[in-house]
Amino acid sequence: MFAASSGYIARLNSFSPNARRYLLFVFLTILNVGIYGVIFNLYILSLGFQKDFLGLILSLSSVSIGLFAIPAAFICDRLGRKNTLLLSSSLLTLSLLFLYNTTSKELLVVFSIAYGMASTLSLVTGATFLLENSTSYERMHLFSMYYIIYTFSTMSGNMIGGFLPSILSDLSPDLFILEAGGAIAYRLTLYVSLVATIISLLPLAYIKEKTSLENVSMFDRIRVYRSIFQSGIVRRMVLFYCLFGIGWGTSLPYFNVYFDIVLGASANQIGLIFSLSQLVMMAGYLLVPILTEKLGKIRLASTVQVLSIPFLLIFTFSSSLTVAAFGYMMRYMLMNMANPILNSFKLEIVSAEERSIINSVMWMACYTFVGIGTYAGGLMMAEGKNSMPFLVTGFFYALTAVLYYVFFNEIEKARCANISF
């Protein structure tokens, strides 16, 4: 037991300075995501917009991530990892500034798309940056630590988003006309996330660029990109991410809306449930490197996805807030335990010059269909079919868990055999 703990700690201590700075950047950036996840949907509805419009702007953010993924790969290779991350944070700051201060439908649409583009740059660059700034010795631990920090930051943001609106209302009943569920209280809370996003630029400034493909010709890039699409493994992975994206998008943006409208939870309760989910999730991420060594990456990823489905059904069919919250937290932990594996495996099976494009292709496939699923889920809820998005998600998660195992388990075995040899 002591030896296992010492080995775990040794691998954490071996993280490079660049990786550590990136993890600090992730903490600050994802603090915004945590606050945004609890408050933004409720903020838009508090402005008087309907759920179908909410579904539209959320889906546009997701679709823009998918459509901008390929150009983002070109930008990532041309500017380098550090400059792409700086560009991402700058564009994200600008987008949030407008999203949090306008009531114009047109501007909300435009900057939802810009928000998606900023997210694309970070998504395409992040996993590639981690892979290039790690070795096989500590890589699974680094990716798991990324998700632990991601989860802790999301939890912190959820708590801020859940409790700050009512705190503001209590502190300033005379200075502002603030109701706990009012638009002004929500907007002031969202400003906190904007500050965290601005500060996230600081750790990026100290990152030292390790690799760059600036000198690679456009012809060579196109040749590499063309070879990617000719790969049978890549085509199977694209199919997986398309189906996975539909399942993800149909329900994920609407858990807080379901808690609010169907189960009658307050913003405080939603923030607490989301925060507890992050706490449970961190425990799950700590187990991922250990379980991976025992089961293998593909078996573990498929298993936890299947195990999450019964808890999703518990959430969907329970009328009790407590039981639904338990189902939500367990589903959240199990489903997300697959993330470090999904994020690293797709990059490990390609060469260095193919990493940014393979990352962008997968995010393009995933988020384009996340956007389609999000819009469909919004329409279902607008028509009063509040449980339907979660049932659709359960079906697609079951399907993708099976496909992931069938498509990639033998590939992982072959890779392990070659490494051992």
C-alpha positions as CSV (number, residue, x, y, z in Angstrom):
1,M,0.0,0.0,0.0
2,F,2.8,2.4,1.0
3,A,4.8,1.5,-2.2
4,A,1.7,2.2,-4.3
5,S,1.2,5.5,-2.6
6,S,4.9,6.4,-3.1
7,G,4.7,5.5,-6.7
8,Y,1.6,7.6,-7.2
9,I,3.2,10.7,-5.5
10,A,6.4,10.2,-7.5
11,R,4.6,10.5,-10.7
12,L,2.7,13.6,-9.6
13,N,6.1,15.2,-8.6
14,S,7.5,14.5,-12.1
15,F,5.1,16.9,-13.8
16,S,7.0,19.5,-15.9
17,P,6.9,23.2,-15.1
18,N,4.8,23.8,-18.2
19,A,2.3,21.2,-17.2
20,R,2.0,22.8,-13.7
21,R,1.4,26.3,-15.2
22,Y,-1.2,24.9,-17.5
23,L,-3.0,23.2,-14.6
24,L,-3.2,26.6,-12.9
25,F,-4.6,28.1,-16.1
26,V,-7.2,25.3,-16.2
27,F,-8.2,26.0,-12.6
28,L,-8.9,29.7,-13.3
29,T,-10.6,29.1,-16.6
30,I,-12.8,26.4,-15.4
31,L,-13.9,28.5,-12.4
32,N,-15.8,30.4,-15.0
33,V,-17.3,27.2,-16.4
34,G,-18.6,26.2,-12.9
35,I,-20.3,29.5,-12.3
36,Y,-21.6,29.7,-15.9
37,G,-23.0,26.1,-15.7
38,V,-25.2,27.0,-12.7
39,I,-26.2,30.5,-13.5
40,F,-26.2,31.3,-17.2
41,N,-29.2,29.2,-18.2
42,L,-31.2,30.6,-15.3
43,Y,-29.9,34.1,-16.1
44,I,-31.2,33.9,-19.7
45,L,-34.6,32.6,-18.6
46,S,-34.7,35.4,-15.9
47,L,-34.4,38.0,-18.8
48,G,-37.7,36.7,-20.1
49,F,-36.4,34.5,-22.9
50,Q,-38.0,31.1,-23.5
51,K,-36.4,27.6,-23.3
52,D,-36.4,27.2,-27.0
53,F,-34.2,30.3,-27.4
54,L,-32.0,29.1,-24.6
55,G,-31.6,25.8,-26.5
56,L,-30.8,27.7,-29.6
57,I,-27.9,29.7,-28.2
58,L,-26.5,26.7,-26.3
59,S,-26.6,24.6,-29.4
60,L,-24.9,27.4,-31.5
61,S,-22.0,27.4,-29.0
62,S,-21.6,23.7,-29.4
63,V,-22.0,23.7,-33.2
64,S,-19.5,26.5,-33.5
65,I,-17.0,24.3,-31.5
66,G,-17.5,21.5,-34.0
67,L,-17.3,23.7,-37.1
68,F,-14.3,25.7,-36.0
69,A,-12.3,22.6,-34.9
70,I,-10.4,22.1,-38.2
71,P,-9.4,25.8,-38.5
72,A,-8.4,25.7,-34.8
73,A,-6.0,22.9,-35.6
74,F,-4.3,25.1,-38.3
75,I,-4.1,28.0,-35.9
76,C,-2.7,25.8,-33.1
77,D,0.0,24.5,-35.5
78,R,0.8,27.9,-36.9
79,L,0.8,30.0,-33.7
80,G,2.1,27.3,-31.4
81,R,0.4,25.9,-28.3
82,K,1.1,28.9,-25.9
83,N,-0.1,31.6,-28.3
84,T,-3.2,29.6,-29.2
85,L,-4.1,29.4,-25.5
86,L,-3.6,33.1,-25.1
87,L,-5.8,33.8,-28.1
88,S,-8.4,31.5,-26.7
89,S,-8.5,33.2,-23.3
90,S,-8.7,36.7,-24.9
91,L,-11.6,35.7,-27.2
92,L,-13.3,34.0,-24.2
93,T,-13.0,37.2,-22.2
94,L,-14.5,39.3,-25.0
95,S,-17.4,36.9,-25.5
96,L,-18.3,36.7,-21.8
97,L,-18.2,40.5,-21.6
98,F,-21.0,40.8,-24.1
99,L,-22.9,37.7,-23.1
100,Y,-23.2,39.0,-19.5
101,N,-24.2,42.6,-20.5
102,T,-26.6,42.4,-23.4
103,T,-30.2,41.6,-23.7
104,S,-30.2,41.7,-27.5
105,K,-31.1,38.3,-29.1
106,E,-28.8,39.0,-32.0
107,L,-25.8,39.8,-29.9
108,L,-26.5,36.8,-27.6
109,V,-26.4,34.6,-30.7
110,V,-23.2,36.2,-32.1
111,F,-21.3,35.9,-28.9
112,S,-22.5,32.4,-28.1
113,I,-20.8,31.5,-31.4
114,A,-17.7,33.4,-30.4
115,Y,-17.8,31.7,-27.0
116,G,-17.8,28.3,-28.8
117,M,-14.9,29.4,-31.0
118,A,-12.8,30.4,-28.0
119,S,-13.6,27.1,-26.4
120,T,-12.5,25.3,-29.5
121,L,-9.0,26.8,-29.5
122,S,-8.6,25.7,-25.9
123,L,-10.0,22.2,-26.5
124,V,-7.9,21.5,-29.5
125,T,-4.7,22.8,-27.9
126,G,-5.1,21.5,-24.3
127,A,-4.8,17.8,-24.6
128,T,-2.1,18.1,-27.2
129,F,-0.1,20.4,-24.9
130,L,-0.4,18.0,-22.0
131,L,0.8,15.1,-24.2
132,E,3.8,17.0,-25.5
133,N,4.7,18.1,-22.0
134,S,4.6,14.7,-20.4
135,T,6.1,11.2,-20.7
136,S,4.5,7.8,-20.7
137,Y,5.7,7.5,-17.1
138,E,3.4,10.1,-15.6
139,R,0.9,10.8,-18.5
140,M,-2.1,9.0,-17.2
141,H,-1.6,10.6,-13.8
142,L,-1.2,14.1,-15.4
143,F,-4.4,13.7,-17.4
144,S,-6.2,12.5,-14.3
145,M,-4.8,15.4,-12.3
146,Y,-6.1,17.7,-15.1
147,Y,-9.6,16.4,-14.5
148,I,-9.3,16.5,-10.7
149,I,-8.4,20.2,-11.0
150,Y,-11.0,20.7,-13.6
151,T,-13.5,19.1,-11.3
152,F,-12.4,21.0,-8.1
153,S,-12.6,24.3,-10.0
154,T,-16.0,23.4,-11.4
155,M,-17.2,22.6,-7.9
156,S,-15.9,25.9,-6.6
157,G,-17.6,27.7,-9.4
158,N,-20.8,25.8,-8.8
159,M,-20.8,26.9,-5.1
160,I,-20.2,30.5,-6.1
161,G,-22.9,30.3,-8.7
162,G,-25.3,28.6,-6.3
163,F,-24.9,30.9,-3.2
164,L,-23.6,34.3,-4.4
165,P,-27.0,35.5,-5.9
166,S,-28.8,35.1,-2.5
167,I,-25.8,36.6,-0.6
168,L,-25.8,39.6,-2.9
169,S,-29.6,40.0,-2.3
170,D,-29.2,39.8,1.5
171,L,-26.2,42.3,1.5
172,S,-27.8,45.0,-0.7
173,P,-31.6,45.0,-0.4
174,D,-31.7,48.8,-0.5
175,L,-28.8,49.6,-2.8
176,F,-30.0,47.3,-5.6
177,I,-33.4,45.8,-6.2
178,L,-32.0,42.2,-6.2
179,E,-34.1,39.1,-5.9
180,A,-32.2,35.9,-5.3
181,G,-33.5,34.6,-8.6
182,G,-33.4,38.0,-10.4
183,A,-31.4,38.9,-13.5
184,I,-29.2,41.5,-11.7
185,A,-28.1,39.2,-9.0
186,Y,-27.3,36.5,-11.6
187,R,-25.4,39.0,-13.7
188,L,-23.2,40.2,-10.8
189,T,-22.4,36.6,-10.0
190,L,-21.4,36.0,-13.6
191,Y,-19.0,38.9,-13.4
192,V,-16.9,36.9,-10.9
193,S,-16.4,34.2,-13.6
194,L,-15.3,37.0,-16.0
195,V,-12.6,38.1,-13.5
196,A,-11.2,34.6,-13.2
197,T,-11.0,34.3,-17.0
198,I,-9.0,37.5,-17.2
199,I,-6.6,36.3,-14.4
200,S,-6.0,33.0,-16.3
201,L,-3.9,34.9,-18.8
202,L,-1.1,35.3,-16.2
203,P,0.1,31.6,-15.9
204,L,0.0,31.3,-19.7
205,A,2.6,34.2,-19.9
206,Y,5.2,32.0,-18.1
207,I,4.8,28.9,-20.2
208,K,7.8,28.1,-22.4
209,E,6.9,26.8,-25.8
210,K,8.2,23.3,-26.2
211,T,7.3,22.3,-29.7
212,S,6.1,24.2,-32.7
213,L,5.1,23.3,-36.2
214,E,5.5,26.8,-37.6
215,N,8.2,25.7,-40.1
216,V,6.0,22.9,-41.5
217,S,4.8,23.8,-45.0
218,M,1.1,24.1,-45.8
219,F,1.5,21.2,-48.3
220,D,2.9,19.0,-45.6
221,R,0.1,19.9,-43.2
222,I,-2.5,19.1,-45.9
223,R,-0.8,15.7,-46.6
224,V,-0.9,14.9,-42.9
225,Y,-4.6,15.9,-42.6
226,R,-5.5,13.9,-45.7
227,S,-3.8,10.7,-44.3
228,I,-5.8,11.1,-41.1
229,F,-9.2,10.8,-42.9
230,Q,-8.0,7.7,-44.7
231,S,-7.5,5.8,-41.5
232,G,-10.1,3.2,-40.5
233,I,-9.3,3.8,-36.8
234,V,-10.0,7.5,-37.2
235,R,-13.3,6.8,-39.0
236,R,-14.4,4.5,-36.2
237,M,-13.4,7.1,-33.6
238,V,-15.3,9.8,-35.5
239,L,-18.5,7.7,-35.5
240,F,-18.0,7.1,-31.7
241,Y,-17.7,10.8,-31.0
242,C,-20.7,11.7,-33.2
243,L,-23.0,9.3,-31.3
244,F,-21.4,10.3,-28.0
245,G,-22.0,13.9,-28.8
246,I,-25.7,13.4,-29.4
247,G,-26.1,11.7,-26.0
248,W,-24.0,14.3,-24.2
249,G,-25.8,17.3,-25.8
250,T,-29.4,16.2,-25.5
251,S,-29.4,16.4,-21.7
252,L,-26.2,17.8,-20.2
253,P,-27.2,21.5,-20.5
254,Y,-30.6,20.9,-19.0
255,F,-29.9,19.2,-15.6
256,N,-30.1,22.5,-13.8
257,V,-33.3,23.4,-15.7
258,Y,-34.8,20.0,-14.7
259,F,-33.8,20.5,-11.1
260,D,-35.4,23.9,-11.1
261,I,-38.6,23.4,-13.1
262,V,-39.5,19.7,-12.4
263,L,-38.0,19.1,-9.0
264,G,-38.5,22.6,-7.6
265,A,-34.9,23.1,-6.5
266,S,-33.6,26.6,-5.6
267,A,-30.4,28.0,-7.1
268,N,-28.7,27.3,-3.7
269,Q,-29.8,23.7,-3.8
270,I,-28.7,23.3,-7.5
271,G,-25.3,24.8,-6.6
272,L,-24.9,22.5,-3.7
273,I,-25.8,19.4,-5.7
274,F,-23.5,20.3,-8.5
275,S,-20.7,21.0,-6.0
276,L,-21.1,17.7,-4.2
277,S,-21.0,16.0,-7.6
278,Q,-17.7,17.6,-8.3
279,L,-16.4,16.3,-4.9
280,V,-17.5,12.8,-5.7
281,M,-16.0,13.1,-9.1
282,M,-12.6,14.0,-7.8
283,A,-12.5,10.7,-5.9
284,G,-13.4,8.9,-9.1
285,Y,-10.5,10.6,-11.0
286,L,-8.0,9.6,-8.3
287,L,-9.0,6.0,-9.0
288,V,-8.7,6.2,-12.8
289,P,-4.8,5.5,-13.0
290,I,-5.1,2.6,-10.6
291,L,-8.1,1.0,-12.3
292,T,-6.5,1.6,-15.7
293,E,-3.5,-0.5,-14.7
294,K,-5.8,-3.3,-13.6
295,L,-8.5,-3.3,-16.4
296,G,-6.9,-1.4,-19.3
297,K,-8.1,1.9,-20.7
298,I,-10.7,0.7,-23.1
299,R,-12.4,-1.8,-20.7
300,L,-12.5,0.8,-17.9
301,A,-13.9,3.5,-20.1
302,S,-16.7,1.3,-21.5
303,T,-17.5,-0.2,-18.0
304,V,-18.0,3.1,-16.2
305,Q,-20.2,4.4,-19.1
306,V,-22.5,1.4,-18.8
307,L,-22.6,1.6,-15.0
308,S,-23.7,5.3,-15.2
309,I,-26.9,4.5,-17.0
310,P,-29.0,3.0,-14.1
311,F,-28.2,6.1,-12.1
312,L,-29.3,8.4,-15.0
313,L,-32.6,6.5,-14.9
314,I,-32.9,6.9,-11.1
315,F,-32.5,10.7,-11.7
316,T,-35.1,10.7,-14.5
317,F,-37.9,8.8,-12.8
318,S,-37.6,10.0,-9.2
319,S,-39.9,12.7,-7.8
320,S,-37.7,13.1,-4.7
321,L,-35.1,15.8,-4.9
322,T,-32.8,13.8,-2.6
323,V,-33.0,10.6,-4.7
324,A,-32.7,12.5,-7.9
325,A,-29.6,14.3,-6.6
326,F,-28.0,10.9,-5.6
327,G,-28.7,9.5,-9.1
328,Y,-27.2,12.6,-10.7
329,M,-24.1,12.5,-8.6
330,M,-23.4,8.9,-9.2
331,R,-24.1,9.2,-12.9
332,Y,-21.8,12.2,-13.1
333,M,-18.9,10.4,-11.4
334,L,-19.1,7.2,-13.4
335,M,-19.6,8.8,-16.8
336,N,-16.8,11.3,-16.3
337,M,-14.3,8.8,-15.1
338,A,-13.9,7.9,-18.8
339,N,-12.8,11.4,-19.7
340,P,-9.0,11.0,-19.0
341,I,-9.0,7.9,-21.1
342,L,-11.0,9.3,-24.0
343,N,-8.8,12.4,-24.1
344,S,-5.4,10.7,-24.0
345,F,-6.0,7.5,-26.0
346,K,-7.0,9.3,-29.2
347,L,-3.7,11.2,-29.2
348,E,-1.5,8.2,-28.3
349,I,-2.4,6.3,-31.4
350,V,-1.2,8.9,-33.8
351,S,2.2,10.6,-34.6
352,A,3.3,14.0,-33.2
353,E,2.4,16.0,-36.3
354,E,-1.1,14.4,-36.4
355,R,-2.1,15.3,-32.8
356,S,-3.6,18.7,-33.2
357,I,-5.7,17.6,-36.3
358,I,-6.9,14.3,-34.7
359,N,-7.9,16.3,-31.6
360,S,-9.7,18.9,-33.7
361,V,-11.5,16.2,-35.8
362,M,-12.8,14.4,-32.7
363,W,-14.0,17.6,-31.1
364,M,-15.5,18.7,-34.4
365,A,-17.4,15.4,-34.6
366,C,-18.4,15.5,-31.0
367,Y,-19.5,19.1,-30.6
368,T,-21.3,19.3,-33.9
369,F,-23.6,16.6,-32.7
370,V,-23.6,18.0,-29.1
371,G,-25.1,21.1,-30.7
372,I,-27.7,19.0,-32.6
373,G,-28.6,17.1,-29.4
374,T,-28.7,20.3,-27.3
375,Y,-31.2,22.0,-29.7
376,A,-33.3,18.8,-29.8
377,G,-33.3,18.6,-26.0
378,G,-34.4,22.2,-25.7
379,L,-37.3,21.6,-28.1
380,M,-38.3,18.5,-26.0
381,M,-38.3,20.5,-22.8
382,A,-40.1,23.4,-24.4
383,E,-42.9,21.0,-25.4
384,G,-43.2,19.7,-21.8
385,K,-41.4,16.4,-22.4
386,N,-38.9,17.0,-19.6
387,S,-37.8,13.4,-19.1
388,M,-37.3,12.6,-22.8
389,P,-33.8,14.2,-23.2
390,F,-32.4,12.1,-20.4
391,L,-33.8,8.9,-21.8
392,V,-32.3,9.7,-25.2
393,T,-29.0,10.3,-23.5
394,G,-29.2,6.9,-21.7
395,F,-29.7,5.1,-25.0
396,F,-26.8,6.8,-26.8
397,Y,-24.4,6.3,-23.8
398,A,-25.2,2.5,-23.8
399,L,-24.6,2.4,-27.6
400,T,-21.3,4.2,-27.5
401,A,-20.0,2.2,-24.5
402,V,-20.4,-1.0,-26.5
403,L,-18.9,0.5,-29.7
404,Y,-15.9,1.9,-27.9
405,Y,-15.1,-1.5,-26.6
406,V,-15.7,-3.3,-29.9
407,F,-13.7,-0.7,-31.9
408,F,-10.7,-0.2,-29.7
409,N,-10.1,-2.9,-27.2
410,E,-8.0,-5.0,-29.6
411,I,-6.1,-2.0,-30.7
412,E,-5.1,-1.3,-27.1
413,K,-4.0,-4.9,-26.6
414,A,-1.8,-4.7,-29.7
415,R,-0.2,-1.5,-28.6
416,C,0.5,-2.9,-25.1
417,A,2.1,-6.0,-26.7
418,N,4.3,-3.9,-28.9
419,I,5.4,-1.7,-26.0
420,S,6.1,-4.7,-23.9
421,F,8.1,-6.3,-26.7
